[in-house]
Structures are given as C-alpha cells and as structure tokens.
Amino acid sequence: MDKNSIKRLATELALIAVLIAVDQISKRLVDIYIPLGSTIPLWEGIFHLTSVHNEGAAFGMLAGSFWFLVVVRIIASLAMAFLLIKNVNKWPALLRVCLIVILAGAIGNLIDQIALGYVRDMFDFRLINFAVFNVADSYITVGTFFLALLVIFFPHKALEEQEKDS
C-alpha cells in the first residue's frame, strides 16, 4: 500500500471515529438528561426527544436476538471495512463516503448492543408516527439512500476506478 493510500485510509478512519463519537455523545446526553420512557416535545406533536431502549434491530424487529444481532452487525461492519481497505484506490470518493457513513452507524449501534444489550434511541418523529431512532440509524439511512441514488442514477460512476495519485 502506497503513502497516499495510507493517508486516505487514515482520513477515513478519523471520519468514522468522529461520526461514532457524535452518535455516542448524543446517546449519552439523552441518558443523562431524559429519563427512560420520558419525552421532551421540541415541536409538539411533530418532533420529540424520547428516551427508549431497543433490544432488536430496526423498528424493534428481532427483539431478544442479542447474539444474532451482534454477529450480523460485526460481519456487516467487517465486510464494509474490508471493502473500503481493498478498494482504497479504486472506488470514487462519493461511494466511499456513503460506505463510511453506513459503517459508522453500524459500529455506533454495535457498541450499544455489546456494551448495554440494547440500542439507545431518542428521535421521535410523531408527525407520521415513525419509529424512534438515533444518530447511528440516521447515518445508516442517509448513507444507504445516497448509495442507492449513486448506483441507480450514476452506475457508470459508482464503481469506476479512480486514477492512482502520482
């Protein structure tokens, strides 16, 4: 691996660390200031901060499947990390950013799952009666959305090889 590849990976690792820190700090602040089960309306009936624990995956699916969820999250995270490392000089920056954001979200929720046995959620979008979610969930959703847009509307650019830096 050349010097530029190492610099690129180090920058990406730093970005992942910052994103995970933002997720974990937001969850910790909710732990400190909002008792479990309580809600603080930021915009009454529209958007609240609500402290809940999710023992499952998205929308509480697979609740009680601790080890299954841990293994799946670890495998998915390792696979994304491997692909990012393997394709450091091949994949365009936008594709890599999408994967980095998704990976940070997966790791943020994995940390909660392993350390606590559940994932801490707090964003309660009540206008459409949506599930309560967290920063890591937002990373996964936004990263996946932009990855899908990239692959659907710009398939020729999504996986084209970058020219190696001289």
C-alpha atoms as an extended CHARMM CRD file, in Angstrom:
* protein
*
       166  EXT
         1         1  MET       CA              0.0000000000        0.0000000000        0.0000000000  PROA      1               0.0000000000
         2         2  ASP       CA              1.4310000000        3.3580000000       -1.0040000000  PROA      2               0.0000000000
         3         3  LYS       CA              1.7110000000        6.5320000000        1.0480000000  PROA      3               0.0000000000
         4         4  ASN       CA             -1.3830000000        8.1730000000       -0.4740000000  PROA      4               0.0000000000
         5         5  SER       CA             -3.4950000000        5.0900000000        0.2510000000  PROA      5               0.0000000000
         6         6  ILE       CA             -2.3970000000        5.1160000000        3.8740000000  PROA      6               0.0000000000
         7         7  LYS       CA             -3.2010000000        8.8400000000        4.1640000000  PROA      7               0.0000000000
         8         8  ARG       CA             -6.6260000000        8.3020000000        2.5950000000  PROA      8               0.0000000000
         9         9  LEU       CA             -7.4160000000        5.4030000000        4.9340000000  PROA      9               0.0000000000
        10        10  ALA       CA             -6.2280000000        7.3810000000        7.9620000000  PROA      10              0.0000000000
        11        11  THR       CA             -8.5060000000       10.2780000000        6.9980000000  PROA      11              0.0000000000
        12        12  GLU       CA            -11.4300000000        7.9120000000        6.5160000000  PROA      12              0.0000000000
        13        13  LEU       CA            -10.7460000000        6.2330000000        9.8510000000  PROA      13              0.0000000000
        14        14  ALA       CA            -10.7130000000        9.6480000000       11.5370000000  PROA      14              0.0000000000
        15        15  LEU       CA            -14.0660000000       10.4940000000        9.9050000000  PROA      15              0.0000000000
        16        16  ILE       CA            -15.5420000000        7.2060000000       11.1260000000  PROA      16              0.0000000000
        17        17  ALA       CA            -14.2510000000        7.9180000000       14.6550000000  PROA      17              0.0000000000
        18        18  VAL       CA            -15.7780000000       11.4180000000       14.6630000000  PROA      18              0.0000000000
        19        19  LEU       CA            -19.1370000000       10.1290000000       13.4320000000  PROA      19              0.0000000000
        20        20  ILE       CA            -19.1660000000        7.3730000000       16.0680000000  PROA      20              0.0000000000
        21        21  ALA       CA            -18.2500000000        9.9210000000       18.7610000000  PROA      21              0.0000000000
        22        22  VAL       CA            -21.1650000000       12.1780000000       17.7460000000  PROA      22              0.0000000000
        23        23  ASP       CA            -23.5160000000        9.1960000000       17.9450000000  PROA      23              0.0000000000
        24        24  GLN       CA            -22.2420000000        8.0280000000       21.3370000000  PROA      24              0.0000000000
        25        25  ILE       CA            -22.2140000000       11.5450000000       22.8100000000  PROA      25              0.0000000000
        26        26  SER       CA            -25.8040000000       12.1620000000       21.6870000000  PROA      26              0.0000000000
        27        27  LYS       CA            -26.8870000000        8.8780000000       23.2870000000  PROA      27              0.0000000000
        28        28  ARG       CA            -25.0450000000        9.6930000000       26.4990000000  PROA      28              0.0000000000
        29        29  LEU       CA            -26.6400000000       13.1490000000       26.7100000000  PROA      29              0.0000000000
        30        30  VAL       CA            -30.0630000000       11.5640000000       26.4090000000  PROA      30              0.0000000000
        31        31  ASP       CA            -29.1190000000        9.0730000000       29.1480000000  PROA      31              0.0000000000
        32        32  ILE       CA            -28.1500000000       11.9860000000       31.4010000000  PROA      32              0.0000000000
        33        33  TYR       CA            -30.9810000000       14.4340000000       30.7070000000  PROA      33              0.0000000000
        34        34  ILE       CA            -34.0240000000       12.3870000000       29.6540000000  PROA      34              0.0000000000
        35        35  PRO       CA            -35.2030000000        9.5720000000       31.9310000000  PROA      35              0.0000000000
        36        36  LEU       CA            -36.0180000000        6.3000000000       30.1600000000  PROA      36              0.0000000000
        37        37  GLY       CA            -39.5450000000        6.4320000000       28.7510000000  PROA      37              0.0000000000
        38        38  SER       CA            -39.7830000000       10.2220000000       29.0940000000  PROA      38              0.0000000000
        39        39  THR       CA            -40.2650000000       12.6150000000       26.2210000000  PROA      39              0.0000000000
        40        40  ILE       CA            -39.4560000000       16.2600000000       25.5930000000  PROA      40              0.0000000000
        41        41  PRO       CA            -41.5090000000       17.8570000000       22.8340000000  PROA      41              0.0000000000
        42        42  LEU       CA            -39.3490000000       20.0630000000       20.6300000000  PROA      42              0.0000000000
        43        43  TRP       CA            -42.2930000000       20.6780000000       18.3280000000  PROA      43              0.0000000000
        44        44  GLU       CA            -45.4630000000       19.3880000000       19.9910000000  PROA      44              0.0000000000
        45        45  GLY       CA            -46.9990000000       16.5020000000       18.0710000000  PROA      45              0.0000000000
        46        46  ILE       CA            -44.3270000000       16.7120000000       15.3780000000  PROA      46              0.0000000000
        47        47  PHE       CA            -40.8790000000       16.0100000000       16.7990000000  PROA      47              0.0000000000
        48        48  HSD       CA            -39.9280000000       14.9210000000       20.3260000000  PROA      48              0.0000000000
        49        49  LEU       CA            -36.8340000000       13.6720000000       22.1100000000  PROA      49              0.0000000000
        50        50  THR       CA            -37.8660000000       10.3970000000       23.7180000000  PROA      50              0.0000000000
        51        51  SER       CA            -35.5880000000        8.0420000000       25.6460000000  PROA      51              0.0000000000
        52        52  VAL       CA            -36.2020000000        4.4150000000       24.6750000000  PROA      52              0.0000000000
        53        53  HSD       CA            -34.1520000000        1.2210000000       24.5660000000  PROA      53              0.0000000000
        54        54  ASN       CA            -34.4190000000       -1.0210000000       21.5130000000  PROA      54              0.0000000000
        55        55  GLU       CA            -33.3830000000       -4.6350000000       22.0840000000  PROA      55              0.0000000000
        56        56  GLY       CA            -33.9110000000       -5.5190000000       18.4330000000  PROA      56              0.0000000000
        57        57  ALA       CA            -32.9020000000       -4.2000000000       15.0400000000  PROA      57              0.0000000000
        58        58  ALA       CA            -34.7480000000       -1.5330000000       13.0400000000  PROA      58              0.0000000000
        59        59  PHE       CA            -38.2820000000       -0.9210000000       14.3410000000  PROA      59              0.0000000000
        60        60  GLY       CA            -37.6480000000       -3.3940000000       17.1760000000  PROA      60              0.0000000000
        61        61  MET       CA            -37.5380000000       -6.3890000000       14.8210000000  PROA      61              0.0000000000
        62        62  LEU       CA            -35.7240000000       -9.4510000000       16.1800000000  PROA      62              0.0000000000
        63        63  ALA       CA            -36.0070000000       -8.2440000000       19.7900000000  PROA      63              0.0000000000
        64        64  GLY       CA            -34.4020000000      -10.7800000000       22.0950000000  PROA      64              0.0000000000
        65        65  SER       CA            -31.9690000000      -11.9870000000       19.4130000000  PROA      65              0.0000000000
        66        66  PHE       CA            -28.9000000000      -10.4690000000       21.0830000000  PROA      66              0.0000000000
        67        67  TRP       CA            -26.2060000000      -12.7930000000       19.7270000000  PROA      67              0.0000000000
        68        68  PHE       CA            -27.6910000000      -12.9540000000       16.2510000000  PROA      68              0.0000000000
        69        69  LEU       CA            -27.7620000000       -9.1560000000       16.0380000000  PROA      69              0.0000000000
        70        70  VAL       CA            -24.2180000000       -8.8320000000       17.3970000000  PROA      70              0.0000000000
        71        71  VAL       CA            -22.8500000000      -11.3770000000       14.9020000000  PROA      71              0.0000000000
        72        72  VAL       CA            -24.7030000000       -9.8080000000       11.9500000000  PROA      72              0.0000000000
        73        73  ARG       CA            -23.5340000000       -6.3070000000       12.9010000000  PROA      73              0.0000000000
        74        74  ILE       CA            -19.9290000000       -7.4750000000       13.3140000000  PROA      74              0.0000000000
        75        75  ILE       CA            -19.9310000000       -9.3350000000        9.9790000000  PROA      75              0.0000000000
        76        76  ALA       CA            -21.5000000000       -6.3560000000        8.1530000000  PROA      76              0.0000000000
        77        77  SER       CA            -19.0260000000       -3.9220000000        9.7210000000  PROA      77              0.0000000000
        78        78  LEU       CA            -16.0080000000       -6.1120000000        8.9310000000  PROA      78              0.0000000000
        79        79  ALA       CA            -17.2200000000       -6.6300000000        5.3530000000  PROA      79              0.0000000000
        80        80  MET       CA            -17.6000000000       -2.8730000000        4.7790000000  PROA      80              0.0000000000
        81        81  ALA       CA            -14.2030000000       -2.1670000000        6.3610000000  PROA      81              0.0000000000
        82        82  PHE       CA            -12.5840000000       -4.8510000000        4.1980000000  PROA      82              0.0000000000
        83        83  LEU       CA            -14.1680000000       -3.4370000000        1.0330000000  PROA      83              0.0000000000
        84        84  LEU       CA            -13.0400000000        0.0920000000        1.9110000000  PROA      84              0.0000000000
        85        85  ILE       CA             -9.4670000000       -1.0710000000        2.5130000000  PROA      85              0.0000000000
        86        86  LYS       CA             -9.3410000000       -3.3570000000       -0.5350000000  PROA      86              0.0000000000
        87        87  ASN       CA            -10.6880000000       -0.6820000000       -2.8710000000  PROA      87              0.0000000000
        88        88  VAL       CA             -8.8810000000        2.3220000000       -1.4190000000  PROA      88              0.0000000000
        89        89  ASN       CA             -7.5840000000        3.4500000000       -4.8190000000  PROA      89              0.0000000000
        90        90  LYS       CA            -10.4000000000        2.0740000000       -6.9300000000  PROA      90              0.0000000000
        91        91  TRP       CA            -13.7110000000        3.4530000000       -5.7140000000  PROA      91              0.0000000000
        92        92  PRO       CA            -14.7070000000        7.1070000000       -6.1330000000  PROA      92              0.0000000000
        93        93  ALA       CA            -14.8620000000        9.3540000000       -3.0790000000  PROA      93              0.0000000000
        94        94  LEU       CA            -18.6710000000        9.6530000000       -3.0510000000  PROA      94              0.0000000000
        95        95  LEU       CA            -19.1160000000        5.8810000000       -2.9380000000  PROA      95              0.0000000000
        96        96  ARG       CA            -16.5340000000        5.6380000000       -0.1630000000  PROA      96              0.0000000000
        97        97  VAL       CA            -18.2330000000        8.3930000000        1.8680000000  PROA      97              0.0000000000
        98        98  CYS       CA            -21.5660000000        6.5530000000        1.6420000000  PROA      98              0.0000000000
        99        99  LEU       CA            -19.9450000000        3.3630000000        2.9460000000  PROA      99              0.0000000000
       100       100  ILE       CA            -18.0540000000        5.2580000000        5.6640000000  PROA      100             0.0000000000
       101       101  VAL       CA            -21.2780000000        6.8390000000        6.9480000000  PROA      101             0.0000000000
       102       102  ILE       CA            -23.0900000000        3.4720000000        6.9060000000  PROA      102             0.0000000000
       103       103  LEU       CA            -20.1380000000        1.8040000000        8.6640000000  PROA      103             0.0000000000
       104       104  ALA       CA            -20.0520000000        4.4800000000       11.3810000000  PROA      104             0.0000000000
       105       105  GLY       CA            -23.7590000000        3.9340000000       12.0240000000  PROA      105             0.0000000000
       106       106  ALA       CA            -23.3570000000        0.1750000000       12.1790000000  PROA      106             0.0000000000
       107       107  ILE       CA            -20.4660000000        0.4720000000       14.6310000000  PROA      107             0.0000000000
       108       108  GLY       CA            -22.3210000000        3.0490000000       16.7620000000  PROA      108             0.0000000000
       109       109  ASN       CA            -25.2460000000        0.6760000000       17.2170000000  PROA      109             0.0000000000
       110       110  LEU       CA            -22.9080000000       -2.3030000000       17.6690000000  PROA      110             0.0000000000
       111       111  ILE       CA            -21.1930000000       -0.5080000000       20.5620000000  PROA      111             0.0000000000
       112       112  ASP       CA            -24.5570000000       -0.0760000000       22.2950000000  PROA      112             0.0000000000
       113       113  GLN       CA            -25.6180000000       -3.6530000000       21.5910000000  PROA      113             0.0000000000
       114       114  ILE       CA            -22.4250000000       -5.1500000000       23.0370000000  PROA      114             0.0000000000
       115       115  ALA       CA            -21.9730000000       -2.7530000000       25.9590000000  PROA      115             0.0000000000
       116       116  LEU       CA            -25.5990000000       -2.4220000000       27.0340000000  PROA      116             0.0000000000
       117       117  GLY       CA            -27.5840000000       -5.2490000000       25.4380000000  PROA      117             0.0000000000
       118       118  TYR       CA            -29.7940000000       -2.7210000000       23.6220000000  PROA      118             0.0000000000
       119       119  VAL       CA            -29.5410000000        0.3370000000       21.3970000000  PROA      119             0.0000000000
       120       120  ARG       CA            -30.4500000000        3.7660000000       22.7660000000  PROA      120             0.0000000000
       121       121  ASP       CA            -32.9320000000        5.6960000000       20.6200000000  PROA      121             0.0000000000
       122       122  MET       CA            -34.1720000000        9.2510000000       21.0320000000  PROA      122             0.0000000000
       123       123  PHE       CA            -35.5290000000       10.9270000000       17.8950000000  PROA      123             0.0000000000
       124       124  ASP       CA            -39.2930000000       10.6260000000       17.8740000000  PROA      124             0.0000000000
       125       125  PHE       CA            -40.8440000000       11.9320000000       14.6420000000  PROA      125             0.0000000000
       126       126  ARG       CA            -44.5240000000       11.8320000000       15.5620000000  PROA      126             0.0000000000
       127       127  LEU       CA            -45.9990000000       13.5740000000       12.5310000000  PROA      127             0.0000000000
       128       128  ILE       CA            -46.0660000000       10.2670000000       10.6560000000  PROA      128             0.0000000000
       129       129  ASN       CA            -45.9480000000        8.0010000000       13.7410000000  PROA      129             0.0000000000
       130       130  PHE       CA            -42.4560000000        6.8110000000       12.8360000000  PROA      130             0.0000000000
       131       131  ALA       CA            -40.2610000000        4.5600000000       14.9910000000  PROA      131             0.0000000000
       132       132  VAL       CA            -37.9380000000        6.2460000000       17.4950000000  PROA      132             0.0000000000
       133       133  PHE       CA            -34.3760000000        6.2820000000       16.1140000000  PROA      133             0.0000000000
       134       134  ASN       CA            -30.8730000000        7.6020000000       16.8580000000  PROA      134             0.0000000000
       135       135  VAL       CA            -27.9280000000        9.2920000000       15.1570000000  PROA      135             0.0000000000
       136       136  ALA       CA            -26.4020000000        5.9680000000       14.0530000000  PROA      136             0.0000000000
       137       137  ASP       CA            -29.7020000000        4.9590000000       12.4460000000  PROA      137             0.0000000000
       138       138  SER       CA            -29.6700000000        8.2900000000       10.6130000000  PROA      138             0.0000000000
       139       139  TYR       CA            -26.1690000000        7.6020000000        9.3150000000  PROA      139             0.0000000000
       140       140  ILE       CA            -27.2360000000        4.1970000000        8.0130000000  PROA      140             0.0000000000
       141       141  THR       CA            -30.3900000000        5.5770000000        6.3860000000  PROA      141             0.0000000000
       142       142  VAL       CA            -28.7610000000        8.6160000000        4.7720000000  PROA      142             0.0000000000
       143       143  GLY       CA            -25.7000000000        6.6520000000        3.6310000000  PROA      143             0.0000000000
       144       144  THR       CA            -27.8760000000        3.9250000000        2.1170000000  PROA      144             0.0000000000
       145       145  PHE       CA            -30.1610000000        6.4730000000        0.4310000000  PROA      145             0.0000000000
       146       146  PHE       CA            -27.2540000000        8.2650000000       -1.2560000000  PROA      146             0.0000000000
       147       147  LEU       CA            -25.5610000000        4.9700000000       -2.1310000000  PROA      147             0.0000000000
       148       148  ALA       CA            -28.7820000000        3.8260000000       -3.8290000000  PROA      148             0.0000000000
       149       149  LEU       CA            -29.0610000000        7.1310000000       -5.7300000000  PROA      149             0.0000000000
       150       150  LEU       CA            -25.4580000000        6.8140000000       -6.8360000000  PROA      150             0.0000000000
       151       151  VAL       CA            -25.8640000000        3.2380000000       -8.0520000000  PROA      151             0.0000000000
       152       152  ILE       CA            -29.2710000000        3.8130000000       -9.7020000000  PROA      152             0.0000000000
       153       153  PHE       CA            -28.6540000000        7.1380000000      -11.4160000000  PROA      153             0.0000000000
       154       154  PHE       CA            -24.8870000000        7.0540000000      -11.9610000000  PROA      154             0.0000000000
       155       155  PRO       CA            -24.0000000000        3.3580000000      -12.2440000000  PROA      155             0.0000000000
       156       156  HSD       CA            -21.0520000000        4.0790000000      -14.5430000000  PROA      156             0.0000000000
       157       157  LYS       CA            -19.5400000000        6.4000000000      -11.9080000000  PROA      157             0.0000000000
       158       158  ALA       CA            -20.4200000000        4.3310000000       -8.8290000000  PROA      158             0.0000000000
       159       159  LEU       CA            -17.7520000000        1.6790000000       -9.2870000000  PROA      159             0.0000000000
       160       160  GLU       CA            -15.3770000000        3.1460000000      -11.8420000000  PROA      160             0.0000000000
       161       161  GLU       CA            -11.7590000000        3.0470000000      -10.8690000000  PROA      161             0.0000000000
       162       162  GLN       CA            -10.0880000000        6.2590000000       -9.8060000000  PROA      162             0.0000000000
       163       163  GLU       CA             -6.8280000000        7.1600000000      -11.3640000000  PROA      163             0.0000000000
       164       164  LYS       CA             -3.9900000000        6.4720000000       -8.9720000000  PROA      164             0.0000000000
       165       165  ASP       CA             -2.3740000000        9.5190000000       -7.4730000000  PROA      165             0.0000000000
       166       166  SER       CA              1.0900000000       10.1540000000       -8.8380000000  PROA      166             0.0000000000
